[in-house]
């Protein structure tokens, strides 16, 4: 199948369609499919009443990228006049698109602002909206024809050539219509910017924009951010960013190599796993066959077992009948024996009942006798207990007196021991004093005797020649006097 020729003015038509989608209300979905075929971005449903701008997704969803620290520019304000002019141009374009995207409110609510607007502005606005709606309708028709041509792959070549020529003519007409729509857009913008009051009124009364228009504005705001960051970036920072991006790309390549190796390893593992799965499936199939054979064999064995069980059941039934008859005979014999035992036990029970009654009467008599004796014992016990309590009180008093007497006795005994010790000490002291006195007396007497003897010797030396006979008798008398005091001293020592 031959492909349709490319549209030369695709970019211009795309821009016109975007403006038309932003300004024309209630347009259906228009989705970007290929940058080469701008007409593929518009699709028209089979039946519609008004165009819906909110159904035109002009772009895919924007994901805001968080800037890395190494990619953030060092400056925060623009320094050059060229950069400021570029940003002012972009800001003015964003402001114009904001006004254009609010024009859909005029189409859906024409009575809201007709009284406050001049007639030339209302006329220009209606012409602009009509051109935009016509542009969108023709673009949708052209898109449907392109799709239909692509679907008919088995058609003849000549017929396809005719269709391609007709499509080229439609595209040329669409391009001229896009130029008209662009001119009308510029005219409307010029009129809107010339009336500041209308701009404020439109911003106040318009409830909001369609999702497609809001997406376009978000994209332009994001573009402004990128451009502002680009203008703030110095050449040195650009080189650093390039170096950083190269490092990231090298890391990405290394990571991609690792990923390729892992994918190859994963493929090998999957192959091995598939071979193992095939082996396991083969084993499972063999087991299923074996299970089928076992099932058949089990059915046959089950039938044989059932037949044997039925035969055994018949034999057991006959044997049970014989045992039942024998058991019934045994039951009759046991019943007769039971009746005889009951009669015998009744007589024994009567005798035991009489004996029990006699024993109970004796027990009652013993209990009464026991109660009487225990009552007497209890009275006696209470009397003894009262006497015991009185004696216990007396014992407590005697114990207290005894404790007092023991304490006094211990004090007296301690005093006696102290007095005896003092007396023994006094006697010992007296003995020492007597001994000392006797010793002193003996020494003194000896001293007196010696002094007397000395005096006598002196007297003897003077009168030797006078009294020799008297001198011989005196020593005997002195010896006798010396012996007497010695004997007295020995008696005192004893």
C-alpha positions as CSV (number, residue, x, y, z in Angstrom):
1,X,0.0,0.0,0.0
2,X,1.3,3.5,-0.9
3,X,1.5,6.0,1.9
4,X,-0.2,9.4,1.6
5,X,2.1,12.4,0.8
6,X,3.3,14.6,3.6
7,X,1.6,17.9,4.2
8,X,4.0,20.8,3.6
9,X,2.3,23.2,6.0
10,X,1.9,20.6,8.8
11,X,3.4,22.8,11.5
12,X,1.3,25.8,10.6
13,X,-1.9,23.7,10.5
14,X,-1.0,22.2,13.8
15,X,-0.5,25.7,15.4
16,X,-3.8,26.8,13.9
17,X,-5.6,23.7,15.2
18,X,-4.2,24.3,18.7
19,X,-5.5,27.9,18.7
20,X,-8.8,26.7,17.3
21,X,-9.1,24.0,20.0
22,X,-8.3,26.6,22.6
23,X,-10.8,29.2,21.3
24,X,-13.6,27.0,19.9
25,X,-15.8,25.5,22.6
26,X,-17.1,21.9,23.0
27,X,-14.7,20.2,20.5
28,X,-14.1,16.4,20.6
29,X,-10.7,14.7,21.2
30,X,-7.7,15.5,19.2
31,X,-4.6,13.4,20.0
32,X,-1.0,13.9,18.6
33,X,0.0,10.7,16.8
34,X,3.0,11.6,14.6
35,X,5.0,14.8,14.0
36,X,5.0,14.2,10.3
37,X,1.2,14.0,10.0
38,X,-0.2,17.1,11.8
39,X,-3.7,16.3,10.6
40,X,-3.8,13.0,12.5
41,X,-4.1,15.1,15.7
42,X,-7.9,15.7,15.2
43,X,-10.7,13.2,15.4
44,X,-14.4,13.9,14.9
45,X,-17.2,11.6,16.3
46,X,-20.0,10.4,14.1
47,X,-22.6,12.8,15.6
48,X,-22.0,16.1,17.4
49,X,-23.8,19.4,18.1
50,X,-21.0,21.6,19.3
51,X,-17.2,21.4,19.4
52,X,-15.7,20.6,22.9
53,X,-12.3,22.1,23.7
54,X,-12.1,20.1,26.9
55,X,-11.8,16.9,24.8
56,X,-8.7,18.0,22.9
57,X,-5.5,16.6,24.6
58,X,-3.0,18.5,22.6
59,X,0.0,17.1,24.5
60,X,0.8,14.2,26.7
61,X,0.8,14.7,30.5
62,X,3.6,16.9,31.8
63,X,5.7,15.5,34.6
64,X,7.6,18.3,36.4
65,X,11.2,17.4,36.8
66,X,13.0,18.2,40.0
67,X,16.3,20.1,39.2
68,X,19.4,18.5,40.6
69,X,21.8,20.6,42.6
70,X,24.6,20.3,40.0
71,X,22.1,21.6,37.3
72,X,20.8,24.6,39.2
73,X,22.2,27.9,37.8
74,X,24.2,30.1,40.2
75,X,22.3,33.4,39.2
76,X,18.7,34.1,40.1
77,X,18.1,37.2,37.9
78,X,18.6,38.1,34.3
79,X,21.3,40.7,33.7
80,X,21.4,41.2,29.9
81,X,18.8,43.2,28.0
82,X,18.5,40.5,25.3
83,X,17.5,37.9,27.9
84,X,14.9,40.3,29.4
85,X,13.4,41.0,26.0
86,X,13.2,37.3,25.2
87,X,11.4,36.6,28.5
88,X,9.0,39.6,28.0
89,X,8.1,38.2,24.5
90,X,7.4,34.8,25.9
91,X,5.4,36.3,28.8
92,X,3.3,38.4,26.3
93,X,2.7,35.2,24.3
94,X,1.5,33.3,27.4
95,X,-0.8,36.3,28.3
96,X,-2.3,36.3,24.8
97,X,-2.9,32.5,24.9
98,X,-4.6,32.9,28.3
99,X,-7.0,35.4,26.7
100,X,-7.6,33.2,23.7
101,X,-8.4,30.2,25.9
102,X,-11.1,32.2,27.6
103,X,-12.9,33.0,24.3
104,X,-14.8,29.7,24.4
105,X,-16.9,31.2,27.2
106,X,-18.2,33.8,24.7
107,X,-19.4,31.1,22.3
108,X,-21.3,29.2,25.0
109,X,-22.6,32.3,26.7
110,X,-23.0,35.1,24.0
111,X,-25.6,37.0,26.0
112,X,-23.2,37.6,28.9
113,X,-20.9,40.2,27.2
114,X,-22.8,41.4,24.1
115,X,-24.3,44.4,25.9
116,X,-20.8,45.6,27.1
117,X,-18.9,45.0,23.8
118,X,-18.8,47.0,20.6
119,X,-20.4,45.6,17.5
120,X,-17.1,45.3,15.5
121,X,-15.5,43.2,18.3
122,X,-18.5,40.9,18.5
123,X,-18.5,40.5,14.7
124,X,-14.8,39.8,14.6
125,X,-15.1,37.3,17.4
126,X,-18.0,35.4,15.7
127,X,-16.0,35.3,12.4
128,X,-13.0,33.9,14.3
129,X,-15.1,31.2,16.0
130,X,-16.7,30.2,12.7
131,X,-13.3,29.9,11.0
132,X,-12.0,27.8,13.9
133,X,-15.0,25.5,13.8
134,X,-14.7,25.1,10.0
135,X,-11.0,24.4,10.3
136,X,-11.6,21.7,12.9
137,X,-14.4,20.1,10.9
138,X,-12.3,19.9,7.7
139,X,-9.3,18.6,9.6
140,X,-11.4,15.9,11.1
141,X,-12.8,14.9,7.7
142,X,-9.3,14.8,6.2
143,X,-8.1,12.7,9.1
144,X,-10.9,10.2,8.6
145,X,-10.1,9.9,4.9
146,X,-6.4,9.3,5.8
147,X,-7.4,6.5,8.1
148,X,-9.8,5.0,5.6
149,X,-7.1,5.1,3.0
150,X,-4.6,3.3,5.3
151,X,-7.2,0.6,6.2
152,X,-7.9,-0.3,2.5
153,X,-4.7,-2.1,1.8
154,X,-6.1,-4.4,-0.9
155,X,-7.6,-1.7,-3.1
156,X,-6.3,-0.9,-6.5
157,X,-3.4,1.5,-7.0
158,X,-5.3,3.8,-9.4
159,X,-8.1,4.3,-7.0
160,X,-5.6,5.1,-4.3
161,X,-3.9,7.7,-6.5
162,X,-7.2,9.5,-7.0
163,X,-7.8,9.5,-3.3
164,X,-4.4,10.9,-2.6
165,X,-4.9,13.7,-5.1
166,X,-8.2,14.6,-3.5
167,X,-6.5,14.5,0.0
168,X,-3.8,16.9,-1.3
169,X,-6.4,19.3,-2.5
170,X,-8.2,19.2,0.9
171,X,-4.8,19.8,2.6
172,X,-4.1,22.9,0.5
173,X,-7.6,24.3,1.3
174,X,-7.0,23.4,5.0
175,X,-3.7,25.3,4.9
176,X,-5.3,28.5,3.5
177,X,-8.0,28.1,6.1
178,X,-5.4,27.9,8.8
179,X,-3.8,31.1,7.5
180,X,-7.2,32.8,7.8
181,X,-7.7,31.5,11.3
182,X,-4.3,32.8,12.3
183,X,-5.1,36.3,10.9
184,X,-8.5,36.3,12.7
185,X,-6.8,35.3,15.9
186,X,-4.4,38.2,15.6
187,X,-7.3,40.6,14.9
188,X,-9.2,39.4,17.9
189,X,-6.2,39.6,20.1
190,X,-5.5,43.2,18.9
191,X,-9.1,44.1,19.8
192,X,-9.0,42.4,23.2
193,X,-5.7,44.0,24.2
194,X,-7.1,47.4,23.1
195,X,-10.0,47.0,25.7
196,X,-8.5,46.4,29.2
197,X,-12.0,46.5,30.7
198,X,-13.1,43.6,28.5
199,X,-10.0,41.7,29.5
200,X,-10.8,42.1,33.2
201,X,-14.5,41.3,32.7
202,X,-13.7,38.2,30.7
203,X,-11.2,37.0,33.4
204,X,-13.9,37.6,36.1
205,X,-16.9,36.0,34.4
206,X,-15.2,33.1,32.6
207,X,-15.5,30.0,34.9
208,X,-12.3,28.4,33.7
209,X,-10.5,26.8,30.8
210,X,-10.8,23.4,29.2
211,X,-8.3,20.7,30.2
212,X,-6.6,20.9,26.8
213,X,-6.2,24.7,27.1
214,X,-4.9,24.4,30.6
215,X,-2.4,21.7,29.5
216,X,-1.2,24.1,26.7
217,X,-0.7,26.9,29.2
218,X,1.1,24.6,31.6
219,X,3.4,23.5,28.8
220,X,4.1,27.2,28.0
221,X,4.8,28.0,31.6
222,X,7.1,25.0,31.8
223,X,8.8,26.2,28.6
224,X,9.2,29.6,30.2
225,X,10.9,28.0,33.2
226,X,13.3,26.1,30.9
227,X,14.1,29.2,28.9
228,X,14.6,31.3,32.1
229,X,17.0,28.6,33.4
230,X,18.8,28.5,30.0
231,X,19.3,32.3,30.0
232,X,20.6,32.2,33.6
233,X,23.1,29.5,32.8
234,X,26.6,30.7,32.1
235,X,29.0,29.1,29.6
236,X,31.0,27.6,32.5
237,X,27.9,26.1,33.9
238,X,26.9,24.8,30.5
239,X,30.3,23.0,30.3
240,X,29.7,21.6,33.8
241,X,26.2,20.4,32.8
242,X,27.6,18.8,29.6
243,X,30.3,17.1,31.7
244,X,27.7,16.0,34.2
245,X,25.4,14.7,31.4
246,X,28.4,12.8,29.8
247,X,29.1,11.2,33.2
248,X,25.5,10.3,33.5
249,X,25.5,8.8,30.0
250,X,28.6,6.8,30.7
251,X,27.0,5.5,33.9
252,X,23.9,4.7,31.9
253,X,26.0,2.8,29.3
254,X,27.7,0.8,32.0
255,X,24.4,0.1,33.7
256,X,23.0,-0.9,30.3
257,X,25.9,-3.3,29.8
258,X,25.1,-4.8,33.2
259,X,21.4,-5.0,32.3
260,X,22.3,-6.7,29.0
261,X,24.4,-9.3,30.9
262,X,21.7,-9.9,33.4
263,X,19.1,-10.2,30.6
264,X,21.4,-12.7,28.8
265,X,21.8,-14.6,32.1
266,X,18.0,-14.4,32.6
267,X,17.4,-15.8,29.1
268,X,19.7,-18.7,29.8
269,X,18.0,-19.3,33.1
270,X,14.6,-19.2,31.3
271,X,15.8,-21.7,28.7
272,X,17.1,-24.0,31.3
273,X,13.8,-23.6,33.2
274,X,11.9,-24.3,30.0
275,X,13.9,-27.5,29.4
276,X,13.3,-28.5,33.1
277,X,9.6,-27.7,32.6
278,X,9.5,-29.9,29.5
279,X,11.1,-32.7,31.4
280,X,8.7,-32.3,34.3
281,X,5.8,-32.2,31.9
282,X,7.0,-35.5,30.3
283,X,7.3,-37.0,33.8
284,X,3.8,-35.7,34.6
285,X,2.4,-37.3,31.5
286,X,4.0,-40.6,32.3
287,X,2.6,-40.4,35.8
288,X,-0.8,-39.6,34.4
289,X,-0.6,-42.7,32.1
290,X,0.5,-44.8,35.1
291,X,-2.3,-43.4,37.2
292,X,-4.8,-44.2,34.4
293,X,-3.5,-47.8,34.4
294,X,-3.7,-48.0,38.2
295,X,-7.2,-46.6,38.1
296,X,-8.3,-49.4,35.6
297,X,-6.5,-52.0,37.7
298,X,-8.2,-50.6,40.9
299,X,-11.6,-50.9,39.2
300,X,-11.0,-54.5,38.4
301,X,-9.7,-55.2,41.9
302,X,-12.7,-53.3,43.3
303,X,-15.1,-55.5,41.4
304,X,-13.4,-58.7,42.6
305,X,-13.2,-57.4,46.2
306,X,-16.9,-56.5,46.0
307,X,-17.8,-60.0,44.8
308,X,-15.7,-61.6,47.5
309,X,-17.3,-59.3,50.1
310,X,-20.8,-60.3,49.0
311,X,-19.9,-64.0,49.3
312,X,-18.3,-63.4,52.7
313,X,-21.4,-61.5,53.7
314,X,-23.7,-64.4,52.9
315,X,-21.5,-66.8,54.8
316,X,-21.4,-64.4,57.8
317,X,-25.1,-64.0,57.6
318,X,-25.7,-67.7,57.9
319,X,-23.2,-68.0,60.7
320,X,-24.9,-65.1,62.5
321,X,-28.3,-66.7,62.2
322,X,-26.9,-69.8,63.9
323,X,-25.3,-67.7,66.6
324,X,-28.5,-65.8,67.0
325,X,-30.5,-68.9,67.7
326,X,-27.9,-70.1,70.2
327,X,-27.8,-66.7,71.8
328,X,-31.6,-66.7,72.3
329,X,-31.5,-70.1,74.0
330,X,-28.7,-68.8,76.3
331,X,-30.9,-65.8,77.0
332,X,-33.8,-68.0,78.1
333,X,-31.6,-70.0,80.4
334,X,-30.0,-66.9,81.8
335,X,-33.5,-65.4,82.5
336,X,-34.5,-68.5,84.5
337,X,-31.3,-68.3,86.4
338,X,-31.8,-64.6,86.9
339,X,-35.3,-65.2,88.3
340,X,-34.0,-67.8,90.8
341,X,-31.2,-65.5,91.9
342,X,-33.7,-62.7,92.4
343,X,-35.8,-64.9,94.7
344,X,-32.8,-66.0,96.7
345,X,-31.5,-62.5,97.0
346,X,-34.9,-61.2,98.2
347,X,-34.8,-63.7,101.2
348,X,-31.2,-62.7,101.9
349,X,-32.2,-59.0,101.6
350,X,-35.0,-59.5,104.2
351,X,-32.6,-61.1,106.6
352,X,-30.1,-58.3,106.0
353,X,-32.8,-55.6,106.5
354,X,-33.8,-57.1,109.9
355,X,-30.1,-57.3,110.9
356,X,-29.6,-53.7,109.7
357,X,-32.7,-52.5,111.8
358,X,-31.3,-54.3,114.9
359,X,-27.9,-52.8,114.3
360,X,-29.4,-49.3,113.8
361,X,-31.4,-49.5,117.0
362,X,-28.3,-50.6,118.9
363,X,-26.3,-47.7,117.3
364,X,-29.0,-45.3,118.4
365,X,-28.9,-46.6,121.9
366,X,-25.1,-46.3,122.0
367,X,-25.4,-42.8,120.5
368,X,-27.8,-41.7,123.2
369,X,-25.6,-43.3,125.9
370,X,-22.6,-41.6,124.4
371,X,-24.4,-38.3,124.4
372,X,-25.3,-38.6,128.0
373,X,-21.8,-39.5,129.0
374,X,-20.3,-36.8,126.9
375,X,-22.7,-34.3,128.5
376,X,-21.5,-35.3,131.9
377,X,-17.9,-35.2,130.7
378,X,-18.6,-31.8,129.2
379,X,-19.9,-30.4,132.5
380,X,-17.0,-31.9,134.3
381,X,-14.6,-30.5,131.7
382,X,-16.2,-27.1,132.0
383,X,-15.8,-27.2,135.8
384,X,-12.2,-28.3,135.5
385,X,-11.6,-25.6,132.9
386,X,-12.9,-22.9,135.2
387,X,-10.7,-24.3,138.0
388,X,-7.8,-24.4,135.6
389,X,-8.4,-20.8,134.6
390,X,-8.4,-19.7,138.3
391,X,-5.2,-21.7,139.0
392,X,-3.7,-20.3,135.8
393,X,-4.4,-16.8,137.1
394,X,-2.9,-17.7,140.4
395,X,0.1,-19.2,138.6
396,X,0.5,-16.0,136.7
397,X,0.5,-14.0,139.9
398,X,3.0,-16.4,141.5
399,X,5.2,-16.2,138.4
400,X,5.2,-12.4,138.6
401,X,6.1,-12.5,142.3
402,X,8.7,-15.2,141.6
403,X,10.2,-13.0,138.9
404,X,10.3,-10.1,141.4
405,X,11.9,-12.3,144.1
406,X,14.3,-13.7,141.6
407,X,15.3,-10.2,140.6
408,X,15.7,-9.2,144.3
409,X,17.6,-12.4,145.1
410,X,19.9,-11.8,142.2
411,X,20.5,-8.3,143.4
412,X,21.2,-9.5,147.0
413,X,23.4,-12.3,145.7
414,X,25.4,-9.8,143.7
415,X,25.7,-7.5,146.7
416,X,26.8,-10.5,148.9
417,X,29.4,-11.5,146.2
418,X,30.7,-7.9,146.2
419,X,30.7,-7.8,150.1
420,X,32.5,-11.2,150.2
421,X,35.0,-10.0,147.7
422,X,35.6,-6.9,149.7
423,X,35.9,-8.9,153.0
424,X,38.4,-11.3,151.4
425,X,40.4,-8.3,150.1
426,X,40.3,-6.7,153.5
427,X,41.5,-9.9,155.2
428,X,44.3,-10.2,152.7
429,X,45.2,-6.6,153.3
430,X,45.1,-7.2,157.0
431,X,47.4,-10.2,156.7
432,X,49.8,-8.2,154.6
433,X,49.7,-5.4,157.2
434,X,50.3,-7.9,160.1
435,X,53.2,-9.4,158.3
436,X,54.6,-6.0,157.5
437,X,54.1,-5.0,161.2
438,X,55.8,-8.1,162.5
439,X,58.6,-7.6,160.0
440,X,59.0,-4.0,161.1
441,X,58.9,-5.0,164.8
442,X,61.5,-7.7,164.2
443,X,63.8,-5.3,162.4
444,X,63.3,-2.7,165.0
445,X,64.0,-5.2,167.9
446,X,67.1,-6.5,166.1
447,X,68.2,-2.9,165.7
448,X,67.6,-2.3,169.4
449,X,69.5,-5.4,170.4
450,X,72.4,-4.6,168.2
451,X,72.5,-1.1,169.5
452,X,72.4,-2.4,173.1
453,X,75.1,-4.9,172.3
454,X,77.3,-2.2,170.9
455,X,76.9,-0.1,173.9
456,X,77.7,-3.0,176.1
457,X,80.8,-3.8,174.1
458,X,82.0,-0.3,174.6
459,X,81.4,-0.5,178.3
460,X,83.3,-3.8,178.5
461,X,86.3,-2.3,176.8
462,X,86.5,0.3,179.5
463,X,86.3,-2.0,182.5
464,X,88.0,-5.3,181.7
465,X,90.2,-5.5,184.6
466,X,87.5,-4.7,187.2
467,X,84.9,-7.2,186.7
468,X,86.1,-10.3,184.8
469,X,83.8,-12.7,186.6
470,X,80.7,-10.6,186.0
471,X,81.8,-10.2,182.4
472,X,81.7,-14.0,181.9
473,X,78.2,-14.3,183.3
474,X,76.7,-11.4,181.3
475,X,77.1,-13.0,177.9
476,X,75.0,-16.0,179.0
477,X,72.2,-13.7,180.1
478,X,72.3,-11.7,176.9
479,X,72.2,-14.9,174.9
480,X,69.1,-16.0,176.8
481,X,67.5,-12.6,176.1
482,X,68.3,-12.8,172.4
483,X,66.8,-16.3,172.2
484,X,63.5,-15.1,173.8
485,X,62.7,-12.4,171.2
486,X,63.5,-14.9,168.3
487,X,61.1,-17.4,169.7
488,X,58.4,-14.7,170.0
489,X,59.0,-13.7,166.4
490,X,58.6,-17.3,165.1
491,X,55.3,-17.7,167.0
492,X,53.9,-14.5,165.4
493,X,54.9,-15.7,161.9
494,X,53.0,-18.9,162.4
